[in-house]
Amino acid sequence: MAYTMYGSPSARGDNVVLVCHALTGNSRAAEWWPGIVGPGALFDPQLWCVIGLDIPTPASDSVESVASLVRAQMRTLDELGIARLRFVIGGSLGGMQALQWALDAPERIDHAIVIGAHDHHSTMGIALNAVQRDCIALDPQQGLGIARKLAMLTYKSEALLRARHDRRPDRNDPERFDIEGYLDHQARIFRARMDPVTYVQRTHLMDSFDVRNRHKPSGVELTFVGISSDWLFRPEAIRTAAARFGARYLELPSDQGHDAFLAEPHALRALLQPLVRDAAIELHTERGGARASSCNKRCSATYG
């Protein structure tokens, strides 16, 4: 399992943060989550050791569920000598992983932050993923582009699309609408970076997720974050899951839709800062106010 590490573990190993990526992300969290990971961010590598782990490709591992993915992550962290995590955080599929960590390994983590995800993938979510897989089955490359177009519509709110595109003509082809050009652009860049088989595997991971029969173990803090305009993971469903687990619920106000946790990272940082502040003060005090000498170190390796 490939990983990216920013910063270094403290002598006590009490400053490690695991960032779980979403459906099409990767381990390089500082590149796609500015404001949350990076210099001056919520988890600054000068104070925190932030680890991102790539979801294994179908050819490299038999990961078939979020639970088996988390078990693979545990084995990788064991290889790295990481026994405990101060925070596990992620959005969407990453949020599912964070919740699975809280349920399966409460003795290894202090606080799980679940963003834009609840305790199961909904019927609508499964249906949308199934249609995307059908498109890919018909034609892997063209179908992948169509799947991306459909997914992008689920990630945005109607208000956002109306504000950005409305019924305006496309800037490059006035014979069609601007929203059509936008979707074509998203499909084109996605086909260049995503393997169809990998995408199918990851959608199955999402569909498999259902922990409604589980209960929050003692000793781990759990926070759910809903997004006000998210219709893929509706905030009321996330609030219900938080209540069932006896967990904290926060809501990020945004018109960005499901993508808000990526599109507005600085607003998300402001929302989460109170949850991290006490731990950051504690770490800073332990180090006597000194900065870590190996800040922003990035490593990558592969484990079987």
N, C-alpha and C positions, 0 to 999 in steps of 0.2 A: 504494500500500500504506500503510494507516494505521499510525502508530506512536505509542508513548508513551515518553517519556524522563524518567528520574529522575536528577538530578545533571547534571554537565557533564563532557565529555571533558577530560582534563588536557592541558597544553601538549604533552606528548610522545605523547598519544593512547594511553597504556599502561594505562588504567584502565577500558576499556569491556567490559561484560558483555552478551551477547545472551541473553535468556530466551525460549525457544521454547515456546509454549503447547500444551496437549493438545487433544483432540478438540473439546471444547465451550468452550474458554477464549477469552481475548482478550489484547490487548496490555497491559492494565492489571495488570501482574504483582503490584504491591504490594497490590492488592485481594484477590487469590485465593491469594497465596503469602506470607502474613506469616511472619516468621522467616527467610525466604530473601531477600526484597526489602523494604526499608523502613528507617526509623530504628532503629538498634540490631540490624538483621538481619545475616545472613551477608554480603549485599551492601548495605551502608549507602550511600545516595546522597551522604552527606557525604564519602565517600572514593571510591566507585565511580560510574561513569556506566552506568546500567542501561537497556537499550533492549528494549522489547517490540514485536513486529510482528504485526499481525493477518493471519491467513490470508485472502487475497483471496476475495471471494465469486465464485461461478461466473459471474456477469454481468460482473465487472470484470476478470477475468484468465483466461488459459488454463492455469492451473496444474493439471496432470493427474497429478503424481507428487511424491513428496518431493524428488526431485532437481530438478525444475523449480521447486518452491516455494523451495528453497534458492537457486537461481539468481536468482529474483525478489527474495529477501532481500538477496543480494549487490548487486543493482542499486540497491535502496533505500538501503543503507548507503553505496554510492558517492555517491548524491545528497546524503547527509548529511555527506559528507567523512570517513567512518569507514573507515580503511584496514585496521585490525587490531583483533582482539578478544582480550582476555586470557582470557576464559572464554566458552564457549557451553554453556548448560545447559537441560535440559528433561526432562519426564517423559512417558511413554507416546508419543503422536504427537510430542510435543516432544522426547523422547529420540531418536526416529528422525531428526528434523531435526538434532539435535546431532551424531549419528554421521555423517550425510551431509555436514555441514560439515567434519568431521575428514578424511573421505575425499576430498572434492572441492576443498577450499581449505586444505590444511594450512599453506600459506605465510601465511595470514591469521589463524590462531588459535594460541593457546598451549596451551589445555587444553579438551577437550570432556568434559562430564559427562553420561552417558546413564543416565537413571533409569527403571526399570520398563519397559524395552524391550530388545530384542536385535537381531540382524542381519537379521531378516525377520519378517513377520507370519505367524503359524502357521496351519495348516489350520483349526483350531478357531476362531481369531480371524476368519478370512475367512468361515467358515460362519455365525458369530454375526452378523457385519455383513450378510451376505446376507439372513438372516431379517429383520433390522431393516428393510432396504430393501424387502423384500417387503411388510411391514406398511405402510410409507409409500406404496407404489404402490397399495395397495387404498384407502386414505383418507389424504391427506396429514396432516391434523391429528390424527385419532384414531390413525392409524398411528404418527405421531411419538411420541405418548404411550406406546403399547405398546412401541415401540423403546426408549424411555428406560427403561421398566420392565425390559426384558430386559438392557439395558446396566448398569443399577444392580446387578443380580444378579451380573454378571461383575466388578464393581468391588469387591464386598465378599466377605469370607470367610464360610463357614458358621458358624464359631465366633462371629463378630461378630453375625451375624443372630440366632443362637440366644440370645446374651446380651442383645441389645437387644429382641427381639420374642418369641422362643420361640413358644408356642401361646397367648399372651395374647389376649384379645378386644380389638378396636379401641376406642380411647378414645371415639370419636364414634359408633360403631355396634357395639354388643356382639354383633350377629348375625353378624359376620364377624371375621376375625383381624386383629391389629394390623399384621402384615406387609402385608396387603392395603391398609390405610389408608395406610401409609408409601409404598407403590409408587404409589398414586393421587395422593398429594401430590407426589411427585417428577415424575410425568407432567404434572400440572397446571402446575407452575411452569416446567417445561422448555418446554412448548408456548408459554408466554408470552414466551420469550426466544430461541427458536431457530427459524430458517427451515428447513422440511423439505428444500428443494433444497440448501441449504448443508450440512445434516447428511449427506445422501447423498454429496455431493462429498467431504466430509472422510473418510467411511468408505472411499471408494474410494482416497483418498490412503494410508491405512493399509494397505489390502490390496495396493497396488502395491509396497510396500517390501520389497526383497530385495537385500542387498548381500553375500551369502555368497561371491560370486566376487571380492570386493575384498580388498585387503591394506592393513594400516595403514601409511601413509607415515611416513617418518622426520621428526623435528622437531616432532611434535605429541604432547602428552600425552593419554591417553585413559583415562577411568574409567567403569566400568559399576557401577550400583547395582541389586541385586535386592531384593525384598521377600519376607520369609520366608513369608507366607501368600497371596501372589499366585498365583492359578491361571489368570489370563489371560496373563500373561507370567511363566512359572514361573521361580523363581530358578535352578534347575539349568540351564535353557536360556540364561539371561543369563550364568551362570558359564562355560558352554561357549563362548559368543560372545566373552567377554572373553579366555579362554585362546587362542582362535583368532587374535585380533588382538594377542596379547601385551600385553594391557592390564591395568590394576588392576581388581580386583573387590572391592566392598564389599557388605555385606548389612544391610538395615534390619530388625531384628526387630520385628514388629508383627502384631496379629491383625486389622488393618483391611483386609487384602486389597490389591488393586491401588491403591486410593485412598489408601494410607498416605502417599504422597509429598505429598498435599494435606491429609489429615486430621491428620497428625502432623508438621507442618513444623519444629517445634522439635527433635524427635528427629532429623529429617533434617539440620537445621543442625548439630547436635552431631557427626553422622557425617562431614559434609563440611568442618567447620571446619579440621581439619589440612591439607586440600588447599589452602585459601584463605589460611591464616594467613601463610605466608612472603610471598606476593604483597602482602597487606595491610600487613604490616610494612614492606616495601620502599616502597610508596606513601606510607605515613605518614612514613617517614624522609625521602623525597624532598621532602616538603612541610614538613619541619621541625616536624612535630607539629601543624601548623596545620590547621584544618578548611577544607574547600572553601567558598567564599563563596556559591556558587549551589546549595546543597544543596536537595534535594527539589523541584527545578524539574521541572515536567511540561509537555511540549509534545505537540501532535498535529497532524499534517498528512497530506495525501493526495497520493500520487504515482501517475501513470499507469503 
